[in-house]
């Protein structure tokens, strides 16, 4: 039992929050690409992504796993993005720190989504049962390239001093 709930319930809530984080993150990144600051979507994205990373540590484990390291990295990136937005109000270098931090945090969530799809979706699992096979590697490389391009474009396009109200 985790926090007094079954592992299945905890997993369901963790996945639900993760999906909300990914969807809201996609909306936020689209806003960055179109030079729109979407305050409510951003708050939802940052909060749910933080909860996703934190709740990942609530699953039983005996040793530090790659998922825990990714969770720590995600929380560090989110800390900078949150500071950039809410403390430093995107002034100066904090603009690009926010954009890159938000994009990287979303990338981490999508990276885990791909991992989970290859673990849980039978057709994908059959293609890459150990996640070392080419289909998995190609999928993750494609996600990395897409997020790399999106991050560069968002960093160039998003300037709060020129932001159109959403």
C-alpha positions, 0 to 999 in steps of 0.5 A: 500500500502506498499512501494508504491506497493500492498499487493499482490505484496509485499507478492509475493516478500517477499515469493520469497526472502524467497524461495531464502533464504531457497534454498541458505541456504540448499546449504550453510549448505550442504557445511558446512557438506561437509567442503566446504566454498561456498562464493557466496551462503553464501552471497546470503543466509545471504542477502536474509534471512536478507531481509526476516526477515526485510520485515516481518515487512512491513506487516500491524499489530496492535500488536507485533505477534510471527512472529515479535519476530521470525523475531527479533530473526532471525536478532540477529542470523544473526548479529552474523553469519555475524560478525563471517564470515565477521569481525572475519573471523571464527577465534576461537569460531567464527567458531562455532558461524557462523555455529550455527547462519547460521543453526538456521537462516535457521531453522527459515525460514523453521519453517515459511515455515511449518507454512505457508504450514499448513495455505495455503495448503488446505490438510495440513490446514484440518489436523491442522486448529489451528496449535495445532493439532498433525500433525503440532506439529509432523512436527515442531518437525521433522524439529527441530530434523533434524536441531539439527542433521544437526547443530551438524554435521556441527559444527563438520565437518566445519573447515575453516583451512581445507576447500576445495575450492568450 
